[in-house]
Amino acid sequence: MLKNKLLSLVFLVSSVFAQEALVKRTQVMMGTYVSISLPQGKTELSTLAFSRLKEVELALSSYDENAQIYQLNHNHKVKLSKDSFEALCLSKQYYEQSNGYFDITIGSITKGLFHFGEEERLPSEYELQMAKLNFHGLHFDKYSAWTQEGIVIDLGGMGKGFGVDKAVEALNGVNQAVVALSGDIYCIGTCKMAIANPFDEGLVASFSMQDRAISTSGNYRRYVKNSNYNHLINPKKRESQRTFASITLVSNTHSNSDLDAYATASSVMPYGESLRFLKKIKVGYLLVRNSKELVVNEKFKTLVQDLRLFSPLVKPKREYIRAAPLTFQNSKKQSL
């Protein structure tokens, strides 16, 4: 069992919105609480969004026996849906953009050795070095995918962001809403946000934003034994990253899938390379280093309003509520 005890979320969303109060509905999907907040007269649309997310889960999950990625991992060949094909195309793009730091064949380590979210264990150095990682061992076209023996696909580094994108599409025409899957959130209209302190119960920052995608990746939410053995694995060194406690990215031009993948990739890069990568893709970032240093770029400041950075870090006020309070680390059937 994980020892971080299902830590509370990275993001907190205010219950007071710019236009009108929203009604939040929550379901357990994709290994976490999924929350969709809509105006009172639009709540029926949440049913469409949740249905769309279920389709995504059945395409991308590596735990659900009926899901295509699960079947690919076990049979090494599977027919693809539109969602799974799109997710694999995006993953190839992210692999190339990140110089291989975003690698969905990391599943041979995250699923095959550590078993994050199941019966976790600490693999030996020999096991880690012998694990098969090779993005080019994955082959696919519009209709099917096949893999070399030993290749295990893990789409957890972009899947929740992908799910947010599809849920937002299902809410077409709504002018005020929030879709939240763990640390991946899209805000339609204006909402108030806060970033949790990865070292304690306090906050790192609070701000408001409008019509933005935002994503956070952290090393303190999923790990075995302690955060030195977290789920963010550097595919080049085959070890958990120990540079960043959390990375928050915000953008008005990138999708949530993009930001989810970019946060995953930049988390496992060396510090200098991570900064160069984030500058190149032109996103706003707020970085919390393991040394507790806070790094915020100017683009982040221009993409949000009313930014407050907390030092010393403080506990959240009552005005904030959890967008998706917990992550189900041990929910085998409902994780990506």
Legacy VTK file of the C-alpha trace (Angstrom):
# vtk DataFile Version 3.0
C-alpha trace
ASCII
DATASET POLYDATA
POINTS 336 float
0.000 0.000 0.000
1.229 3.495 -0.735
2.363 5.451 2.289
1.292 8.852 1.089
-2.262 7.884 2.150
-4.122 9.311 -0.828
-2.895 12.853 -0.438
-5.186 15.768 -1.158
-5.140 17.350 -4.564
-2.829 19.809 -6.124
-5.630 22.156 -7.073
-8.413 23.751 -5.116
-11.278 25.477 -6.903
-13.352 28.232 -5.330
-17.065 27.690 -4.911
-17.613 31.332 -5.905
-17.476 31.895 -9.664
-17.551 35.089 -11.648
-20.921 34.536 -13.346
-23.006 32.201 -11.179
-22.749 29.446 -8.604
-22.007 26.039 -10.105
-23.301 22.611 -9.155
-20.559 19.990 -8.883
-21.079 16.341 -9.701
-18.400 13.763 -8.993
-17.737 10.186 -10.075
-14.835 7.797 -9.632
-13.197 7.243 -13.014
-9.720 6.813 -14.447
-8.272 6.117 -11.005
-9.429 9.357 -9.388
-12.406 11.499 -8.508
-13.692 13.256 -11.635
-15.583 16.472 -10.921
-17.696 18.411 -13.395
-19.143 21.732 -12.235
-21.909 23.382 -14.255
-24.552 26.103 -13.846
-27.825 24.938 -12.303
-29.651 24.905 -15.625
-26.942 22.929 -17.427
-26.289 20.061 -15.004
-27.787 17.473 -17.360
-24.716 17.965 -19.581
-22.558 16.317 -16.932
-24.121 12.991 -17.961
-22.767 13.462 -21.478
-19.331 14.407 -20.150
-19.142 11.411 -17.812
-20.221 9.104 -20.624
-17.495 10.538 -22.825
-14.934 9.961 -20.082
-16.020 6.342 -19.768
-15.286 5.895 -23.465
-11.821 7.357 -22.903
-11.220 5.036 -19.961
-12.213 1.990 -22.008
-9.730 3.061 -24.668
-6.712 4.041 -22.576
-6.787 2.060 -19.331
-4.001 -0.425 -18.674
-5.998 -1.948 -15.781
-9.467 -2.568 -17.197
-9.493 -5.940 -18.967
-11.933 -4.568 -21.542
-9.752 -1.583 -22.429
-7.717 -1.492 -25.618
-4.386 -0.590 -24.005
-4.822 -3.400 -21.469
-5.412 -5.820 -24.351
-2.440 -4.439 -26.257
-0.197 -5.003 -23.237
-1.384 -8.575 -22.813
-1.878 -9.699 -26.409
0.639 -7.387 -28.155
-1.985 -6.585 -30.791
-5.326 -4.794 -30.646
-7.836 -2.945 -32.802
-7.896 0.766 -32.058
-10.774 3.153 -31.489
-10.592 6.778 -32.545
-9.589 7.728 -28.974
-6.783 5.190 -28.612
-5.389 6.037 -32.041
-5.422 9.756 -31.240
-3.764 9.157 -27.860
-0.986 7.109 -29.449
-0.452 9.766 -32.147
-0.178 12.445 -29.477
2.204 10.276 -27.442
4.477 9.941 -30.460
4.418 13.728 -30.870
5.254 14.249 -27.172
8.057 11.667 -27.376
9.657 13.574 -30.229
9.113 17.030 -28.700
10.650 15.982 -25.388
13.648 14.190 -26.864
12.408 10.891 -25.462
11.672 12.012 -21.909
7.970 11.357 -22.479
7.950 7.645 -23.245
4.780 5.580 -22.853
6.803 2.352 -22.970
7.796 3.235 -19.397
5.053 0.758 -18.476
7.630 -2.042 -18.277
8.846 -0.217 -15.152
5.756 1.529 -13.758
3.440 -1.422 -14.377
5.843 -4.326 -14.640
8.225 -3.582 -11.757
6.950 -0.969 -9.283
3.268 -1.840 -9.799
2.188 1.672 -8.726
-1.367 1.497 -7.405
-1.321 -2.269 -6.836
0.982 -4.497 -4.776
3.951 -2.143 -4.927
7.519 -3.258 -4.606
11.002 -1.799 -5.008
12.716 -3.368 -8.022
16.429 -4.059 -8.042
18.851 -2.030 -10.138
19.355 -5.071 -12.331
15.612 -5.377 -12.972
15.392 -1.694 -13.864
18.245 -1.900 -16.329
16.845 -5.046 -17.936
13.336 -3.601 -18.398
12.481 -3.131 -22.061
11.810 0.487 -23.046
11.606 1.212 -26.745
9.054 3.581 -28.235
9.976 2.230 -31.640
8.843 -1.192 -30.435
5.301 0.191 -30.613
3.688 0.161 -34.062
0.258 1.418 -34.973
-1.932 2.752 -37.738
-5.460 4.130 -37.784
-6.979 0.694 -37.243
-4.680 -1.331 -35.007
-1.569 -1.373 -32.832
1.010 -4.029 -32.114
4.080 -4.183 -29.882
7.278 -6.144 -29.540
7.513 -8.717 -26.776
8.316 -7.049 -23.445
6.855 -3.633 -24.364
4.244 -2.382 -21.872
2.288 0.810 -22.605
1.406 3.261 -19.823
-0.639 6.294 -20.886
-0.902 7.663 -17.348
1.386 10.552 -18.258
-1.209 12.117 -20.566
-4.441 10.159 -20.132
-6.156 12.324 -17.545
-5.414 15.454 -19.560
-6.782 13.691 -22.630
-9.913 12.867 -20.645
-10.366 16.508 -19.646
-10.178 17.555 -23.289
-12.879 15.087 -24.316
-15.154 16.036 -21.416
-14.796 19.728 -22.294
-15.744 18.941 -25.905
-18.933 17.322 -24.598
-19.794 20.611 -22.851
-19.814 22.561 -26.104
-21.728 25.833 -25.766
-21.407 26.158 -21.979
-19.904 29.504 -20.883
-19.129 28.579 -17.271
-17.822 25.200 -16.074
-14.920 23.373 -14.472
-13.729 19.890 -15.444
-11.220 18.375 -13.013
-9.409 15.053 -13.126
-6.894 15.053 -10.300
-4.254 17.661 -11.206
-5.623 18.244 -14.704
-8.276 20.958 -14.886
-9.935 23.090 -17.525
-11.731 26.262 -16.503
-14.487 27.534 -18.813
-15.176 31.108 -17.783
-13.524 32.385 -14.604
-12.586 30.383 -11.529
-10.317 30.706 -8.534
-7.461 28.266 -8.064
-4.842 27.305 -5.530
-1.782 25.064 -5.669
-1.201 22.794 -2.703
2.086 22.752 -0.819
3.755 19.411 -1.672
5.593 19.380 1.667
2.710 20.174 4.035
-0.992 21.036 4.184
-0.539 24.640 3.114
-0.577 26.463 -0.196
2.136 27.441 -2.621
0.029 29.941 -4.557
-3.499 31.140 -5.253
-4.849 32.935 -8.313
-7.803 33.178 -10.661
-7.882 32.321 -14.343
-10.246 32.361 -17.291
-10.637 29.869 -20.141
-7.381 28.103 -19.375
-5.959 24.599 -19.196
-3.819 23.803 -16.175
-1.912 20.704 -15.103
0.265 19.722 -12.168
2.628 16.785 -11.824
4.209 15.971 -8.469
6.467 13.363 -6.898
4.622 13.311 -3.556
1.326 11.675 -4.526
2.312 8.247 -5.821
5.347 6.440 -4.531
6.611 3.248 -2.944
8.181 3.524 0.523
9.004 7.240 0.166
8.993 9.993 -2.456
12.488 9.002 -3.615
10.734 6.098 -5.351
7.915 8.004 -7.003
5.957 7.217 -10.179
7.712 9.872 -12.292
10.411 7.715 -13.882
13.202 9.151 -16.005
13.184 6.727 -18.974
16.816 7.496 -19.802
18.194 6.794 -16.323
15.437 4.377 -15.270
15.014 5.966 -11.885
12.469 8.171 -10.104
12.986 11.898 -10.488
14.182 13.811 -7.408
14.439 17.360 -8.737
10.875 18.704 -8.561
8.292 18.322 -5.818
5.684 19.645 -8.249
5.381 21.299 -11.639
2.328 23.361 -12.604
1.790 24.395 -16.210
-0.870 26.757 -17.536
-1.740 27.736 -21.102
-4.436 29.322 -23.237
-3.181 27.665 -26.423
-2.258 24.112 -25.394
-4.725 21.343 -24.585
-4.893 19.583 -21.231
-3.428 16.509 -22.898
-0.447 18.633 -23.988
0.079 20.109 -20.540
-0.287 16.741 -18.802
2.386 15.240 -21.052
4.660 18.292 -20.850
4.449 18.314 -17.050
5.307 14.607 -16.986
8.254 15.032 -19.346
9.702 18.166 -17.752
9.440 16.568 -14.309
11.955 13.870 -15.216
14.411 16.092 -17.094
17.534 17.577 -15.501
16.741 21.030 -14.123
18.408 23.096 -16.849
17.023 20.967 -19.644
13.545 21.218 -18.112
13.693 25.034 -18.123
14.835 25.096 -21.750
12.052 22.707 -22.742
9.361 24.740 -20.964
10.610 27.926 -22.599
10.547 26.278 -26.009
6.938 25.100 -25.742
5.858 28.548 -24.452
3.840 27.679 -21.366
3.456 29.380 -18.026
5.100 27.426 -15.228
5.298 27.385 -11.465
7.958 24.975 -10.244
8.503 23.749 -6.710
11.939 22.183 -6.413
12.743 19.492 -3.862
14.951 22.120 -2.219
11.678 24.062 -1.608
12.711 26.802 -4.030
9.782 28.307 -5.952
10.357 29.260 -9.616
7.680 31.176 -11.560
8.118 32.521 -15.089
6.634 35.725 -16.444
4.252 33.906 -18.780
2.582 32.227 -15.813
2.031 35.647 -14.264
0.446 36.977 -17.469
-1.887 33.972 -17.850
-3.404 34.244 -14.365
-4.846 37.066 -12.274
-4.556 37.986 -8.605
-1.509 35.784 -8.128
-0.397 35.333 -4.524
2.714 33.375 -3.610
2.819 32.172 -0.014
5.989 32.393 2.026
5.881 31.032 4.621
3.387 28.583 3.178
-0.078 28.822 4.717
-3.135 26.613 5.141
-6.022 27.089 2.675
-8.910 29.343 3.626
-12.523 28.202 3.740
-13.315 29.785 0.379
-11.515 26.971 -1.403
-12.955 23.529 -1.934
-11.295 20.482 -3.437
-11.924 20.064 -7.120
-11.234 16.328 -6.923
-10.182 15.523 -3.374
-8.339 12.218 -3.639
-6.559 9.898 -6.006
-7.521 6.222 -5.786
-4.035 4.739 -5.751
-5.216 1.155 -5.120
-8.210 1.090 -7.472
-6.930 -1.516 -9.880
-9.913 -1.522 -12.210
-10.271 2.224 -12.566
-6.783 3.549 -13.175
-5.022 4.320 -16.368
LINES 1 337
336 0 1 2 3 4 5 6 7 8 9 10 11 12 13 14 15 16 17 18 19 20 21 22 23 24 25 26 27 28 29 30 31 32 33 34 35 36 37 38 39 40 41 42 43 44 45 46 47 48 49 50 51 52 53 54 55 56 57 58 59 60 61 62 63 64 65 66 67 68 69 70 71 72 73 74 75 76 77 78 79 80 81 82 83 84 85 86 87 88 89 90 91 92 93 94 95 96 97 98 99 100 101 102 103 104 105 106 107 108 109 110 111 112 113 114 115 116 117 118 119 120 121 122 123 124 125 126 127 128 129 130 131 132 133 134 135 136 137 138 139 140 141 142 143 144 145 146 147 148 149 150 151 152 153 154 155 156 157 158 159 160 161 162 163 164 165 166 167 168 169 170 171 172 173 174 175 176 177 178 179 180 181 182 183 184 185 186 187 188 189 190 191 192 193 194 195 196 197 198 199 200 201 202 203 204 205 206 207 208 209 210 211 212 213 214 215 216 217 218 219 220 221 222 223 224 225 226 227 228 229 230 231 232 233 234 235 236 237 238 239 240 241 242 243 244 245 246 247 248 249 250 251 252 253 254 255 256 257 258 259 260 261 262 263 264 265 266 267 268 269 270 271 272 273 274 275 276 277 278 279 280 281 282 283 284 285 286 287 288 289 290 291 292 293 294 295 296 297 298 299 300 301 302 303 304 305 306 307 308 309 310 311 312 313 314 315 316 317 318 319 320 321 322 323 324 325 326 327 328 329 330 331 332 333 334 335
